[in-house]
């Protein structure tokens, strides 16, 4: 992988993590396919919308210092 491609992948992953922490629905929609599914270690499967709703309820953003 070239340095430029690696930088793009790293930025995309950072953007993805940030949109999850911020519960940014617009960014989440842009970064995840419509058919996206998340399966956690217990076997629970969430659709894209279900997972984002769960994040909004849990509000995983770090507390302000």
TORPAKE-513835 format. One record per atom (N, C-alpha, C): residue number from 1; residue in three letters; x, y, z. Coordinates in nm, 2 decimals. Example, Ala and Ser with C-alpha at 12.3 -4.5 7.8 and 13.67 -1.06 7.14 Angstrom:
+-----+-----+--------+--------+--------+
|   n | res |      X |      Y |      Z |
+-----+-----+--------+--------+--------+
|   1 | ALA |   1.32 |  -0.57 |   0.78 |
|   1 | ALA |   1.23 |  -0.45 |   0.78 |
|   1 | ALA |   1.32 |  -0.33 |   0.78 |
|   2 | SER |   1.28 |  -0.22 |   0.71 |
|   2 | SER |   1.37 |  -0.11 |   0.71 |
|   2 | SER |   1.29 |   0.00 |   0.79 |
+-----+-----+--------+--------+--------+
***
This chain:
+-----+-----+--------+--------+--------+
|   n | res |      X |      Y |      Z |
+-----+-----+--------+--------+--------+
|   1 | UNK |   0.09 |  -0.12 |   0.00 |
|   1 | UNK |   0.00 |   0.00 |   0.00 |
|   1 | UNK |   0.09 |   0.12 |   0.00 |
|   2 | UNK |   0.06 |   0.22 |  -0.09 |
|   2 | UNK |   0.14 |   0.34 |  -0.09 |
|   2 | UNK |   0.11 |   0.43 |   0.03 |
|   3 | UNK |   0.20 |   0.52 |   0.05 |
|   3 | UNK |   0.18 |   0.61 |   0.16 |
|   3 | UNK |   0.05 |   0.69 |   0.15 |
|   4 | UNK |   0.02 |   0.73 |   0.03 |
|   4 | UNK |  -0.10 |   0.81 |   0.01 |
|   4 | UNK |  -0.23 |   0.72 |   0.04 |
|   5 | UNK |  -0.23 |   0.60 |  -0.01 |
|   5 | UNK |  -0.34 |   0.51 |   0.01 |
|   5 | UNK |  -0.35 |   0.48 |   0.16 |
|   6 | UNK |  -0.24 |   0.46 |   0.23 |
|   6 | UNK |  -0.24 |   0.43 |   0.37 |
|   6 | UNK |  -0.30 |   0.55 |   0.44 |
|   7 | UNK |  -0.26 |   0.67 |   0.41 |
|   7 | UNK |  -0.31 |   0.79 |   0.47 |
|   7 | UNK |  -0.46 |   0.80 |   0.45 |
|   8 | UNK |  -0.51 |   0.77 |   0.33 |
|   8 | UNK |  -0.65 |   0.77 |   0.31 |
|   8 | UNK |  -0.73 |   0.67 |   0.39 |
|   9 | UNK |  -0.68 |   0.55 |   0.41 |
|   9 | UNK |  -0.74 |   0.45 |   0.49 |
|   9 | UNK |  -0.74 |   0.49 |   0.64 |
|  10 | UNK |  -0.63 |   0.55 |   0.68 |
|  10 | UNK |  -0.62 |   0.59 |   0.82 |
|  10 | UNK |  -0.72 |   0.70 |   0.85 |
|  11 | UNK |  -0.73 |   0.80 |   0.76 |
|  11 | UNK |  -0.82 |   0.91 |   0.77 |
|  11 | UNK |  -0.97 |   0.86 |   0.77 |
|  12 | UNK |  -1.00 |   0.77 |   0.68 |
|  12 | UNK |  -1.14 |   0.72 |   0.67 |
|  12 | UNK |  -1.17 |   0.65 |   0.80 |
|  13 | UNK |  -1.08 |   0.57 |   0.86 |
|  13 | UNK |  -1.11 |   0.50 |   0.99 |
|  13 | UNK |  -1.12 |   0.61 |   1.10 |
|  14 | UNK |  -1.04 |   0.71 |   1.10 |
|  14 | UNK |  -1.05 |   0.81 |   1.21 |
|  14 | UNK |  -1.19 |   0.88 |   1.19 |
|  15 | UNK |  -1.23 |   0.91 |   1.07 |
|  15 | UNK |  -1.36 |   0.98 |   1.04 |
|  15 | UNK |  -1.47 |   0.89 |   1.09 |
|  16 | UNK |  -1.46 |   0.76 |   1.06 |
|  16 | UNK |  -1.56 |   0.66 |   1.10 |
|  16 | UNK |  -1.58 |   0.66 |   1.25 |
|  17 | UNK |  -1.47 |   0.65 |   1.32 |
|  17 | UNK |  -1.47 |   0.65 |   1.47 |
|  17 | UNK |  -1.53 |   0.78 |   1.53 |
|  18 | UNK |  -1.49 |   0.89 |   1.47 |
|  18 | UNK |  -1.54 |   1.02 |   1.52 |
|  18 | UNK |  -1.69 |   1.03 |   1.50 |
|  19 | UNK |  -1.74 |   0.98 |   1.38 |
|  19 | UNK |  -1.88 |   0.99 |   1.36 |
|  19 | UNK |  -1.96 |   0.91 |   1.45 |
|  20 | UNK |  -1.90 |   0.79 |   1.50 |
|  20 | UNK |  -1.97 |   0.71 |   1.59 |
|  20 | UNK |  -1.97 |   0.77 |   1.73 |
|  21 | UNK |  -1.85 |   0.83 |   1.77 |
|  21 | UNK |  -1.85 |   0.90 |   1.90 |
|  21 | UNK |  -1.94 |   1.02 |   1.91 |
|  22 | UNK |  -1.95 |   1.09 |   1.80 |
|  22 | UNK |  -2.03 |   1.21 |   1.79 |
|  22 | UNK |  -2.18 |   1.18 |   1.76 |
|  23 | UNK |  -2.20 |   1.06 |   1.72 |
|  23 | UNK |  -2.34 |   1.01 |   1.67 |
|  23 | UNK |  -2.38 |   1.11 |   1.56 |
|  24 | UNK |  -2.29 |   1.13 |   1.47 |
|  24 | UNK |  -2.31 |   1.21 |   1.35 |
|  24 | UNK |  -2.38 |   1.13 |   1.24 |
|  25 | UNK |  -2.51 |   1.14 |   1.23 |
|  25 | UNK |  -2.59 |   1.06 |   1.14 |
|  25 | UNK |  -2.55 |   1.08 |   0.99 |
|  26 | UNK |  -2.52 |   1.21 |   0.96 |
|  26 | UNK |  -2.49 |   1.24 |   0.82 |
|  26 | UNK |  -2.36 |   1.17 |   0.78 |
|  27 | UNK |  -2.25 |   1.18 |   0.86 |
|  27 | UNK |  -2.13 |   1.12 |   0.84 |
|  27 | UNK |  -2.14 |   0.97 |   0.84 |
|  28 | UNK |  -2.22 |   0.92 |   0.93 |
|  28 | UNK |  -2.24 |   0.77 |   0.95 |
|  28 | UNK |  -2.30 |   0.72 |   0.82 |
|  29 | UNK |  -2.40 |   0.79 |   0.76 |
|  29 | UNK |  -2.47 |   0.75 |   0.64 |
|  29 | UNK |  -2.37 |   0.75 |   0.52 |
|  30 | UNK |  -2.28 |   0.85 |   0.52 |
|  30 | UNK |  -2.18 |   0.86 |   0.41 |
|  30 | UNK |  -2.07 |   0.74 |   0.42 |
|  31 | UNK |  -2.04 |   0.71 |   0.54 |
|  31 | UNK |  -1.93 |   0.61 |   0.56 |
|  31 | UNK |  -1.97 |   0.47 |   0.57 |
|  32 | UNK |  -2.10 |   0.44 |   0.58 |
|  32 | UNK |  -2.14 |   0.30 |   0.60 |
|  32 | UNK |  -2.25 |   0.27 |   0.49 |
|  33 | UNK |  -2.23 |   0.16 |   0.42 |
|  33 | UNK |  -2.33 |   0.12 |   0.32 |
|  33 | UNK |  -2.47 |   0.10 |   0.38 |
|  34 | UNK |  -2.57 |   0.11 |   0.29 |
|  34 | UNK |  -2.71 |   0.09 |   0.34 |
|  34 | UNK |  -2.73 |  -0.04 |   0.40 |
|  35 | UNK |  -2.66 |  -0.15 |   0.35 |
|  35 | UNK |  -2.68 |  -0.28 |   0.40 |
|  35 | UNK |  -2.59 |  -0.32 |   0.52 |
|  36 | UNK |  -2.52 |  -0.22 |   0.57 |
|  36 | UNK |  -2.43 |  -0.24 |   0.68 |
|  36 | UNK |  -2.50 |  -0.31 |   0.80 |
|  37 | UNK |  -2.43 |  -0.41 |   0.86 |
|  37 | UNK |  -2.48 |  -0.48 |   0.98 |
|  37 | UNK |  -2.37 |  -0.49 |   1.07 |
|  38 | UNK |  -2.40 |  -0.48 |   1.20 |
|  38 | UNK |  -2.29 |  -0.50 |   1.30 |
|  38 | UNK |  -2.33 |  -0.62 |   1.38 |
|  39 | UNK |  -2.24 |  -0.71 |   1.40 |
|  39 | UNK |  -2.26 |  -0.83 |   1.48 |
|  39 | UNK |  -2.17 |  -0.82 |   1.60 |
|  40 | UNK |  -2.22 |  -0.82 |   1.72 |
|  40 | UNK |  -2.13 |  -0.81 |   1.84 |
|  40 | UNK |  -2.08 |  -0.95 |   1.88 |
|  41 | UNK |  -2.00 |  -0.96 |   1.98 |
|  41 | UNK |  -1.94 |  -1.09 |   2.02 |
|  41 | UNK |  -2.05 |  -1.18 |   2.07 |
|  42 | UNK |  -2.16 |  -1.13 |   2.12 |
|  42 | UNK |  -2.27 |  -1.22 |   2.17 |
|  42 | UNK |  -2.36 |  -1.28 |   2.05 |
|  43 | UNK |  -2.34 |  -1.23 |   1.93 |
|  43 | UNK |  -2.42 |  -1.27 |   1.82 |
|  43 | UNK |  -2.53 |  -1.18 |   1.79 |
|  44 | UNK |  -2.55 |  -1.07 |   1.87 |
|  44 | UNK |  -2.66 |  -0.98 |   1.84 |
|  44 | UNK |  -2.62 |  -0.90 |   1.71 |
|  45 | UNK |  -2.72 |  -0.89 |   1.62 |
|  45 | UNK |  -2.70 |  -0.82 |   1.49 |
|  45 | UNK |  -2.79 |  -0.70 |   1.49 |
|  46 | UNK |  -2.73 |  -0.58 |   1.46 |
|  46 | UNK |  -2.80 |  -0.46 |   1.44 |
|  46 | UNK |  -2.79 |  -0.41 |   1.30 |
|  47 | UNK |  -2.90 |  -0.35 |   1.25 |
|  47 | UNK |  -2.89 |  -0.28 |   1.12 |
|  47 | UNK |  -2.82 |  -0.15 |   1.14 |
|  48 | UNK |  -2.79 |  -0.08 |   1.03 |
|  48 | UNK |  -2.73 |   0.05 |   1.04 |
|  48 | UNK |  -2.80 |   0.15 |   1.13 |
|  49 | UNK |  -2.93 |   0.16 |   1.10 |
|  49 | UNK |  -3.02 |   0.25 |   1.18 |
|  49 | UNK |  -3.03 |   0.21 |   1.33 |
|  50 | UNK |  -3.04 |   0.08 |   1.35 |
|  50 | UNK |  -3.05 |   0.03 |   1.49 |
|  50 | UNK |  -2.92 |   0.06 |   1.57 |
|  51 | UNK |  -2.81 |   0.04 |   1.51 |
|  51 | UNK |  -2.68 |   0.07 |   1.57 |
|  51 | UNK |  -2.66 |   0.22 |   1.60 |
|  52 | UNK |  -2.70 |   0.30 |   1.51 |
|  52 | UNK |  -2.68 |   0.44 |   1.54 |
|  52 | UNK |  -2.78 |   0.49 |   1.64 |
|  53 | UNK |  -2.90 |   0.44 |   1.64 |
|  53 | UNK |  -3.00 |   0.47 |   1.75 |
|  53 | UNK |  -2.94 |   0.42 |   1.89 |
|  54 | UNK |  -2.88 |   0.31 |   1.89 |
|  54 | UNK |  -2.82 |   0.26 |   2.02 |
|  54 | UNK |  -2.71 |   0.35 |   2.06 |
|  55 | UNK |  -2.62 |   0.40 |   1.97 |
|  55 | UNK |  -2.52 |   0.49 |   2.01 |
|  55 | UNK |  -2.57 |   0.62 |   2.06 |
|  56 | UNK |  -2.68 |   0.67 |   2.00 |
|  56 | UNK |  -2.74 |   0.79 |   2.05 |
|  56 | UNK |  -2.79 |   0.78 |   2.19 |
|  57 | UNK |  -2.85 |   0.66 |   2.22 |
|  57 | UNK |  -2.90 |   0.63 |   2.35 |
|  57 | UNK |  -2.79 |   0.62 |   2.45 |
|  58 | UNK |  -2.68 |   0.56 |   2.42 |
|  58 | UNK |  -2.57 |   0.54 |   2.51 |
|  58 | UNK |  -2.48 |   0.66 |   2.52 |
|  59 | UNK |  -2.48 |   0.75 |   2.42 |
|  59 | UNK |  -2.40 |   0.87 |   2.42 |
|  59 | UNK |  -2.26 |   0.84 |   2.46 |
|  60 | UNK |  -2.18 |   0.78 |   2.37 |
|  60 | UNK |  -2.05 |   0.73 |   2.40 |
|  60 | UNK |  -1.94 |   0.84 |   2.39 |
|  61 | UNK |  -1.98 |   0.96 |   2.37 |
|  61 | UNK |  -1.88 |   1.07 |   2.36 |
|  61 | UNK |  -1.81 |   1.08 |   2.49 |
|  62 | UNK |  -1.67 |   1.11 |   2.48 |
|  62 | UNK |  -1.60 |   1.12 |   2.61 |
|  62 | UNK |  -1.65 |   1.25 |   2.68 |
|  63 | UNK |  -1.64 |   1.24 |   2.81 |
|  63 | UNK |  -1.68 |   1.35 |   2.90 |
|  63 | UNK |  -1.58 |   1.47 |   2.88 |
|  64 | UNK |  -1.63 |   1.59 |   2.89 |
|  64 | UNK |  -1.55 |   1.70 |   2.89 |
|  64 | UNK |  -1.46 |   1.71 |   3.01 |
|  65 | UNK |  -1.33 |   1.76 |   2.99 |
|  65 | UNK |  -1.24 |   1.76 |   3.11 |
|  65 | UNK |  -1.29 |   1.87 |   3.21 |
+-----+-----+--------+--------+--------+
***
